[in-house]
Amino acid sequence: MSNQRREFLKLGLAAGGGALCARYAFAAPATTAARFVLIIQRGALDGLSAVPPYADPDYARLRGQLAIGAPGSAGGALALDRQFGLNPGLSFVHEAYAAREALIFHAVATPYRERSHFDGQDVLESGLTQPHASQVGWLNRAVAGLPAGAAHGAELGVALGQNVPLVLRGPAPIASWSPSKLPDIDDDTLQRIADRYASDPLLSQRLSEALATDRIAAESSDTAEASMGAASATASTSMAPANRRYIETVQTAANFLKREDGPAVAVFDTTGWDTHFNEGGSQGQLTQRLGVLDTALRTFKESLGPTWSRTAVLIATEFGRTAAANGTRGTDHGTGAAALLLGGAVQGGRVVCDWPGLSARALYEGRDLRPTLDLRSVIKTVLRDHLKISARTLDAEVFPDHGLPYMADLIRA
């Protein structure tokens, strides 16, 4: 019996048919060629360290030991322009920026202002102004508006993780995938389970769909090093097990998306961004965590192959962190943050920002980077120009309480 089938049936023993189908159901095609990926950085990324405004006269004073120096200095930022740099951990993002395949957004935020992770993530994922205003996420509403010909009644998106996040929940059909951690079961038991499922038309259909999905996902493990460049493979081998699983999740996402009958969108999370203590500067824990994300993004591009040219990846967080370092060499919950948009479909090579400054008078409530860009303007522009969802659908259904303008030149024509 194949490893893929064994892995699927182990889940069936543990969870029963209903949960099994919900966890692995993925079958129908989405014929739209464009691919969109949302990566949520849960915990509130410190945008002032991810994209340090090294030329701002107040930056070093506020940051103290957390400040990242100008490009060319010891441990300095990777150069973007005369005002901003990238954290040294983001070498692949820097390469993508130089290749005009990455846009950097700064001083960006959702409408939320109260600094609660739970509520902030709810607003980020619902796309509305207030927390807990909807149980349907903006990306679910969006895929329901994909243009005609994008496969009616099909699973148009996939969530990779233990749960389907709010951003993808709703009436539009969405698949989910997560790896099993259950121990092996002997082949005789597995065969008996398979035979029992085969006698039921519904379970037999679900079994067939699930095995097909599991085979796609299993390609991530079977071809991991072949699909990675030498640098990525070396980094993955030396990583902690949790980080290696993250790389595998990225490869699985690529395996789904690069299929011609694959989903149009994918969503997964990253964690570890709540840096209250010992955040560090150019060589601290935040830089290390950004390095893991950067390696995953490099692996994602390599695994996608030609599909990268029609892919856009948005990386966003629920809010930023305080402008000044705290007493435990970290940062507390803030407001304005940074976001990244990269991929072969992105018209990149720019920092998009109306910089408010970091002077005492410029800070939001005297402590945070003041937001000057609503993240939803970025999102709805990408949905319109990349996934070809109509502005009427976006304004009336996806972001009904938005009202902010679209942006220019985010996606290649």
BAVO-639702 format. One line per field, with one value per residue (C-alpha): x, y, z; residue in three letters. Coordinates in steps of 0.25 Angstrom, whole numbers. Each point is the difference from the previous one (the first is absolute). Layout:
! BAVO-639702
px (X,...)
py (Y,...)
pz (Z,...)
code (ALA,...)
END
This chain:
! BAVO-639702
px (0,6,4,-10,-11,5,1,-15,-6,7,-7,-13,2,2,-10,-11,-6,-6,13,8,-7,0,15,4,-11,6,-4,-5,7,2,3,5,15,3,4,-1,7,-3,10,-5,11,-7,5,2,13,9,0,11,10,-5,1,9,-2,15,0,-11,8,-9,2,13,-4,-13,5,13,6,-11,4,5,11,0,5,15,1,4,-13,-7,-13,-1,-1,-14,1,5,-9,-4,7,-3,3,13,-8,-8,10,-9,-11,12,3,-14,-1,13,-7,-12,-9,-2,-7,2,-12,3,-8,-12,-11,-14,-11,2,7,-2,13,-7,6,-13,-9,11,1,-15,0,11,-7,-14,4,-10,1,-3,3,-10,-8,-1,3,4,14,3,7,-11,-9,10,1,-15,2,10,-3,-9,9,7,-7,-14,-2,15,9,7,9,8,3,13,0,-8,-12,-6,3,-12,5,-4,-12,-14,-9,10,6,14,9,9,13,8,11,-3,9,-7,8,0,-11,2,-4,-11,-7,1,-5,-12,-3,2,-10,-10,1,-1,-14,-6,-2,2,12,6,-1,6,11,4,0,8,10,2,3,9,8,2,4,10,8,5,7,4,7,4,15,-2,-9,9,12,13,-1,-14,2,12,-8,-11,8,6,-13,-8,-11,-11,7,2,-15,-2,8,-7,-13,5,4,-14,-7,9,-4,-15,2,8,-10,-8,-12,4,-6,1,4,7,1,9,6,13,2,10,-1,-4,14,-2,13,14,-4,14,5,7,4,-11,-12,-9,11,1,-15,0,11,-9,-11,10,5,-15,-3,13,-5,-14,5,9,-11,-10,9,-7,-12,7,-1,-15,0,-1,3,-5,6,-7,-2,-11,7,14,8,5,9,9,7,-6,8,1,8,-13,-12,-14,-13,-1,-8,7,8,6,-5,6,-5,8,0,2,-13,4,4,11,13,-7,-3,-14,-2,-4,10,-6,13,4,1,-8,-11,-1,-2,-14,-4,14,5,-2,3,-12,-7,-2,-4,-12,4,-14,4,12,-9,-11,9,7,-13,-5,13,5,-12,-9,-11,-9,1,-15,1,12,-7,-14,3,15,3,-14,4,13,-1,14,6,8,15,8,11,0,-2,7,-9)
py (0,14,9,11,-10,-5,15,3,-12,3,13,-8,-9,12,10,-8,2,14,6,-7,5,14,-1,-5,3,6,-4,10,9,15,4,14,1,11,-5,8,-4,7,-2,5,4,-3,8,14,1,12,7,10,-12,-7,12,10,15,2,14,5,9,-6,-14,-4,9,-8,-14,1,-14,-5,10,-6,9,6,-9,-2,1,-12,-8,10,-1,-5,12,4,15,12,-1,-15,-13,-15,-8,-8,-13,3,-3,-6,11,9,-8,1,15,2,-9,9,-12,6,12,5,8,8,7,-9,-6,-5,10,-7,8,-7,-9,-13,-12,-7,12,5,-13,-1,14,-4,-13,5,13,8,12,-6,-14,-11,7,-12,-15,0,4,10,-10,-10,12,3,-14,-1,12,-6,2,-10,-11,-2,-13,1,-9,-3,2,13,1,-8,2,-6,-3,-6,9,8,15,10,7,-13,-3,1,-6,0,-15,0,-12,-2,-9,-2,-11,-12,-3,-13,-13,-11,-10,-14,-3,-10,10,11,-10,-3,15,2,-12,6,14,-6,-6,14,8,14,-5,-7,13,8,-10,1,15,0,-10,9,12,-7,-5,15,3,-12,6,10,-11,-9,11,10,1,-1,12,9,7,-4,12,-3,-15,3,10,-10,-11,8,6,-4,-11,11,9,-12,-3,14,-2,-12,7,10,-11,-6,13,1,-14,4,13,-4,-10,4,-5,6,10,15,4,-5,4,-4,6,4,2,5,15,5,5,6,-5,-1,4,3,8,-5,-13,-2,-10,9,-1,-15,-1,9,-9,-12,7,5,-15,-4,10,-4,-14,4,6,-11,-10,8,0,7,2,11,9,1,0,11,-2,10,-1,8,1,5,12,6,2,12,10,0,-12,-5,-3,-15,3,-3,8,0,0,12,5,2,-11,-5,-10,-7,-3,-9,-10,0,7,12,13,2,7,11,4,5,9,14,0,8,1,-5,13,1,9,-10,-13,-5,2,4,-14,-7,1,8,-8,8,-12,-9,-14,-3,9,-9,-12,4,6,-14,-7,9,1,-14,-10,9,1,12,13,0,-14,5,13,-6,-13,-3,14,6,10,4,11,3,1,-10,1,0,-9,-11,-11,-2,3)
pz (0,-4,11,-5,2,13,5,-5,7,13,0,-2,12,9,-5,-7,-14,2,6,-10,-12,6,2,-14,-10,-12,-14,-10,-9,0,-15,3,-3,11,14,13,13,14,11,13,10,13,12,-5,-9,4,-13,4,1,-12,-8,8,-4,2,-5,10,10,11,-3,7,12,2,-3,8,0,-10,-11,-13,-6,-14,-12,0,15,9,1,-9,-8,-14,-9,-6,-2,7,12,2,1,2,12,-2,1,-12,-11,-10,1,-3,-12,-4,2,-9,-11,1,6,14,5,15,7,12,10,-4,9,1,6,13,11,14,0,3,-8,0,-5,-9,-7,-1,-7,-9,-5,0,-8,7,10,13,6,0,-10,-9,0,-15,-4,-11,-9,1,-5,-11,-6,-1,-10,-9,-14,-8,-5,13,3,7,12,2,12,-5,12,10,14,5,15,12,-3,-11,4,0,-12,-8,7,-6,-11,-11,0,6,2,12,2,12,3,9,12,3,2,-11,0,-5,-15,3,9,-11,-11,8,2,-15,-4,10,-7,-13,2,3,-13,8,8,-12,-8,12,1,-15,1,13,-5,-12,9,9,-12,-4,14,1,-12,10,8,-12,-8,11,-3,-15,0,9,-4,7,10,3,2,9,9,1,5,11,4,13,-3,1,-10,-10,1,-4,-12,-4,2,-10,-10,2,-4,-12,-4,0,-7,-11,-5,-12,8,13,9,-3,14,12,14,11,13,6,15,10,-3,14,4,14,5,-6,-14,-4,-12,-12,6,10,1,-9,-11,2,-2,-12,-6,2,-8,-10,-3,-1,-10,-8,0,-4,-12,-4,3,-9,-12,-12,9,7,-12,3,15,10,15,11,13,11,15,9,5,2,13,8,-6,12,7,13,13,-3,-14,-8,-5,4,-8,-9,-13,-13,-6,-13,-10,-12,-14,-9,-11,-15,-2,8,-6,11,3,9,14,0,12,4,12,12,7,14,8,13,-7,-12,8,2,14,3,-1,-13,-15,-6,-11,-13,-9,2,-2,-7,-11,-3,1,-9,-11,0,-1,-11,-9,3,2,-9,10,-4,8,2,7,8,5,2,6,3,7,2,10,-6,-10,-2,-14,-8,-2,-12,-6,10,-10,-14,-12)
code (MET,SER,ASN,GLN,ARG,ARG,GLU,PHE,LEU,LYS,LEU,GLY,LEU,ALA,ALA,GLY,GLY,GLY,ALA,LEU,CYS,ALA,ARG,TYR,ALA,PHE,ALA,ALA,PRO,ALA,THR,THR,ALA,ALA,ARG,PHE,VAL,LEU,ILE,ILE,GLN,ARG,GLY,ALA,LEU,ASP,GLY,LEU,SER,ALA,VAL,PRO,PRO,TYR,ALA,ASP,PRO,ASP,TYR,ALA,ARG,LEU,ARG,GLY,GLN,LEU,ALA,ILE,GLY,ALA,PRO,GLY,SER,ALA,GLY,GLY,ALA,LEU,ALA,LEU,ASP,ARG,GLN,PHE,GLY,LEU,ASN,PRO,GLY,LEU,SER,PHE,VAL,HIS,GLU,ALA,TYR,ALA,ALA,ARG,GLU,ALA,LEU,ILE,PHE,HIS,ALA,VAL,ALA,THR,PRO,TYR,ARG,GLU,ARG,SER,HIS,PHE,ASP,GLY,GLN,ASP,VAL,LEU,GLU,SER,GLY,LEU,THR,GLN,PRO,HIS,ALA,SER,GLN,VAL,GLY,TRP,LEU,ASN,ARG,ALA,VAL,ALA,GLY,LEU,PRO,ALA,GLY,ALA,ALA,HIS,GLY,ALA,GLU,LEU,GLY,VAL,ALA,LEU,GLY,GLN,ASN,VAL,PRO,LEU,VAL,LEU,ARG,GLY,PRO,ALA,PRO,ILE,ALA,SER,TRP,SER,PRO,SER,LYS,LEU,PRO,ASP,ILE,ASP,ASP,ASP,THR,LEU,GLN,ARG,ILE,ALA,ASP,ARG,TYR,ALA,SER,ASP,PRO,LEU,LEU,SER,GLN,ARG,LEU,SER,GLU,ALA,LEU,ALA,THR,ASP,ARG,ILE,ALA,ALA,GLU,SER,SER,ASP,THR,ALA,GLU,ALA,SER,MET,GLY,ALA,ALA,SER,ALA,THR,ALA,SER,THR,SER,MET,ALA,PRO,ALA,ASN,ARG,ARG,TYR,ILE,GLU,THR,VAL,GLN,THR,ALA,ALA,ASN,PHE,LEU,LYS,ARG,GLU,ASP,GLY,PRO,ALA,VAL,ALA,VAL,PHE,ASP,THR,THR,GLY,TRP,ASP,THR,HIS,PHE,ASN,GLU,GLY,GLY,SER,GLN,GLY,GLN,LEU,THR,GLN,ARG,LEU,GLY,VAL,LEU,ASP,THR,ALA,LEU,ARG,THR,PHE,LYS,GLU,SER,LEU,GLY,PRO,THR,TRP,SER,ARG,THR,ALA,VAL,LEU,ILE,ALA,THR,GLU,PHE,GLY,ARG,THR,ALA,ALA,ALA,ASN,GLY,THR,ARG,GLY,THR,ASP,HIS,GLY,THR,GLY,ALA,ALA,ALA,LEU,LEU,LEU,GLY,GLY,ALA,VAL,GLN,GLY,GLY,ARG,VAL,VAL,CYS,ASP,TRP,PRO,GLY,LEU,SER,ALA,ARG,ALA,LEU,TYR,GLU,GLY,ARG,ASP,LEU,ARG,PRO,THR,LEU,ASP,LEU,ARG,SER,VAL,ILE,LYS,THR,VAL,LEU,ARG,ASP,HIS,LEU,LYS,ILE,SER,ALA,ARG,THR,LEU,ASP,ALA,GLU,VAL,PHE,PRO,ASP,HIS,GLY,LEU,PRO,TYR,MET,ALA,ASP,LEU,ILE,ARG,ALA)
END
